[in-house]
Amino acid sequence: MEDRVTSLSLSSDQLQLLSCSRDNALRLIDLRVFAVRQVFRADGFRCGSDGTKAVLSPDKRYTLVGSVDGTIFLWNTRTGKLETRLAGVHRSSVNAVAWCPFGIRIGSVDQCRKVVLWR
Protein backbone atom coordinates (compact mmCIF):
# COMPACT_ATOMS: atom_id res chain seq x y z
CA MET A 1 0.00 0.00 0.00
CA GLU A 2 1.24 3.43 -0.83
CA ASP A 3 -1.16 5.38 1.38
CA ARG A 4 -3.72 5.00 4.19
CA VAL A 5 -6.07 2.02 3.93
CA THR A 6 -9.73 3.09 4.12
CA SER A 7 -11.41 -0.34 4.12
CA LEU A 8 -10.91 -4.08 4.04
CA SER A 9 -13.43 -6.56 2.66
CA LEU A 10 -12.97 -10.29 3.21
CA SER A 11 -14.34 -12.71 0.59
CA SER A 12 -17.04 -15.16 1.65
CA ASP A 13 -14.58 -18.07 1.48
CA GLN A 14 -12.00 -16.06 3.47
CA LEU A 15 -9.33 -16.63 0.80
CA GLN A 16 -9.21 -13.08 -0.59
CA LEU A 17 -9.01 -9.65 0.98
CA LEU A 18 -9.89 -6.43 -0.84
CA SER A 19 -8.29 -3.21 0.34
CA CYS A 20 -9.14 0.36 -0.63
CA SER A 21 -6.58 3.09 0.00
CA ARG A 22 -6.07 6.82 -0.34
CA ASP A 23 -3.69 6.28 -3.28
CA ASN A 24 -6.87 5.74 -5.37
CA ALA A 25 -6.32 2.01 -5.80
CA LEU A 26 -8.00 -1.17 -4.69
CA ARG A 27 -5.93 -4.29 -4.19
CA LEU A 28 -7.09 -7.90 -4.13
CA ILE A 29 -4.84 -9.96 -1.88
CA ASP A 30 -4.65 -13.74 -2.06
CA LEU A 31 -4.49 -14.79 1.59
CA ARG A 32 -3.16 -18.26 0.77
CA VAL A 33 0.16 -16.77 -0.37
CA PHE A 34 -0.15 -13.22 1.06
CA ALA A 35 0.35 -11.63 -2.36
CA VAL A 36 -1.48 -8.93 -4.31
CA ARG A 37 -3.33 -10.70 -7.10
CA GLN A 38 -4.95 -7.69 -8.78
CA VAL A 39 -4.78 -3.88 -8.56
CA PHE A 40 -7.83 -1.86 -9.61
CA ARG A 41 -7.41 1.71 -10.86
CA ALA A 42 -9.44 3.83 -13.27
CA ASP A 43 -9.39 7.34 -14.67
CA GLY A 44 -11.76 9.37 -12.54
CA PHE A 45 -11.72 7.14 -9.48
CA ARG A 46 -10.69 9.13 -6.42
CA CYS A 47 -11.00 7.79 -2.90
CA GLY A 48 -13.05 10.47 -1.17
CA SER A 49 -12.26 9.98 2.50
CA ASP A 50 -10.47 7.87 5.09
CA GLY A 51 -13.77 6.02 5.50
CA THR A 52 -14.42 5.07 1.86
CA LYS A 53 -15.60 1.46 1.76
CA ALA A 54 -15.02 -0.96 -1.13
CA VAL A 55 -16.54 -4.46 -1.31
CA LEU A 56 -16.36 -7.74 -3.18
CA SER A 57 -19.52 -9.25 -4.66
CA PRO A 58 -20.84 -12.37 -2.88
CA ASP A 59 -19.61 -14.55 -5.78
CA LYS A 60 -16.21 -12.74 -5.82
CA ARG A 61 -16.61 -11.85 -9.51
CA TYR A 62 -16.78 -8.08 -9.01
CA THR A 63 -15.24 -5.28 -6.99
CA LEU A 64 -17.32 -2.20 -6.14
CA VAL A 65 -16.44 1.24 -4.77
CA GLY A 66 -17.73 4.81 -4.83
CA SER A 67 -15.73 7.87 -5.83
CA VAL A 68 -15.40 11.45 -4.62
CA ASP A 69 -17.49 12.73 -7.58
CA GLY A 70 -20.44 10.43 -6.79
CA THR A 71 -19.65 7.81 -9.43
CA ILE A 72 -19.76 4.08 -8.60
CA PHE A 73 -17.00 1.95 -10.16
CA LEU A 74 -17.35 -1.79 -10.86
CA TRP A 75 -14.39 -3.96 -11.88
CA ASN A 76 -14.17 -7.60 -12.94
CA THR A 77 -11.99 -9.24 -10.27
CA ARG A 78 -10.62 -11.90 -12.61
CA THR A 79 -9.52 -9.62 -15.46
CA GLY A 80 -9.03 -6.34 -13.57
CA LYS A 81 -11.06 -4.63 -16.30
CA LEU A 82 -13.38 -1.77 -15.39
CA GLU A 83 -16.83 -3.10 -16.30
CA THR A 84 -19.00 -0.05 -15.67
CA ARG A 85 -19.42 3.35 -14.05
CA LEU A 86 -22.72 4.35 -12.51
CA ALA A 87 -22.96 8.13 -12.53
CA GLY A 88 -25.46 10.95 -12.29
CA VAL A 89 -27.39 9.95 -9.18
CA HIS A 90 -25.07 10.92 -6.32
CA ARG A 91 -24.04 14.58 -6.12
CA SER A 92 -21.40 14.14 -3.40
CA SER A 93 -18.66 11.69 -2.47
CA VAL A 94 -19.85 8.08 -2.08
CA ASN A 95 -18.78 6.79 1.34
CA ALA A 96 -19.95 3.19 1.20
CA VAL A 97 -21.36 0.53 -1.08
CA ALA A 98 -22.90 -2.87 -0.34
CA TRP A 99 -24.09 -5.96 -2.21
CA CYS A 100 -27.37 -7.75 -1.64
CA PRO A 101 -26.47 -11.22 -0.25
CA PHE A 102 -27.61 -12.78 -3.56
CA GLY A 103 -25.60 -10.32 -5.66
CA ILE A 104 -28.60 -8.99 -7.57
CA ARG A 105 -28.67 -5.44 -6.20
CA ILE A 106 -26.23 -2.97 -4.75
CA GLY A 107 -26.67 -0.05 -2.41
CA SER A 108 -24.66 3.13 -2.02
CA VAL A 109 -24.64 6.11 0.32
CA ASP A 110 -23.00 9.50 -0.12
CA GLN A 111 -21.77 12.21 2.24
CA CYS A 112 -25.10 14.03 1.99
CA ARG A 113 -26.74 10.85 3.38
CA LYS A 114 -28.50 9.99 0.11
CA VAL A 115 -29.04 6.22 -0.14
CA VAL A 116 -29.51 4.61 -3.56
CA LEU A 117 -30.55 1.02 -4.32
CA TRP A 118 -29.38 -0.06 -7.78
CA ARG A 119 -30.64 -2.95 -9.92
N, C-alpha and C positions, 0 to 999 in steps of 0.2 A: 504494500500500500504506500502510496506517495503522500497521502494526506489523511485527515481525520476520518474514521469510519463512522457512518451515520446509522447503519442498520446491518443486521445479520439475519438471514432467513435460512433455516435448516430444511432440507428436502424431507418428504414424508418417510423415505427409507433411511434417513440419517446418514447418507453416504456423500451428500453434497452440501456445501454451504455457500450461500450467495452473500456477498458483501457489497455495500454501496458506500462510496467515500466522496469527500469534498474535492477530489481531483477529477470529478465528473466521469467516473468510470465505475462499472459494476464488474465484480470478479466472481467466477464460479470456481470454487475450490473442491477438488476431489479429496475427501477426507481419508480415503484408503491409503493414499500416498502423500498427503499433505502438499499437493501441488496445484497451482492455478491451471485449470483446464481451459477456460475461456475468459476473455476480457470483452466487455460490451461498452462501446462508445458510439456516439452519433453526433453529427453536426446539429447544434441546437439544444442538445441535452445539457442542462446545467443543474447540478445538485443545489437546491434552494436553501437548505438549512442543515444544521447539525442533527436535526431530527427526521430528515427525509428517509422514508421507508421504501425499500424495494423488496419484491417477493417473487418466489418461484410458483409456477402453476402446480396444482395438485399432481398432475401427471409428469412434471418436470420438463415439459416440452418448451415452455416459454418463461421469459423473465420480464417483469413488469415494474415500471417506476414512473413517477411524475417529475416534471421539470419546473424550474422557476417561472417559466412563462405560461404555465397552466396546461402544457401539452403532456399527454401520457405516451410513453415509449414502450413498445413491445418487441422483444428480440426472440429469435429462435435459439434455444440453448444449445442445440446440436451444431448448428452451422455458424452461430454468432451473427447472423444476418438480421438487420433491423427489418421486422415484418410490417409494422405499421406505426403510425402516429395518430393519436386521437386528439384533435385540437378544436378550439372554438367554443368550448363549454365553460371551462374554468377561466376566470379572469385574474387569478393570483396564483402564487406558487402552490403546487400540489405537495402536500406533506406526506400523505400515506395512500397506499393502494392495497386492495385485498381481493382474493379470488373466492368465489363461491366454492364450497367443498367439492362440488361436482365439476368445477372448471367451466361452467356455462356462462357465468356472469362475473363481472368485476365491479368493484366499487372504488371510488376515489374521494378524497376530501382535500380542500384547499385551505389556505391561511385565513380566508374570509368565512370559514366554516360551512362552505357549500359542499354538500354531499351529492355525488352523482352515481347512479347505478347504470352500468353499461350492459348491453346485450351483445 
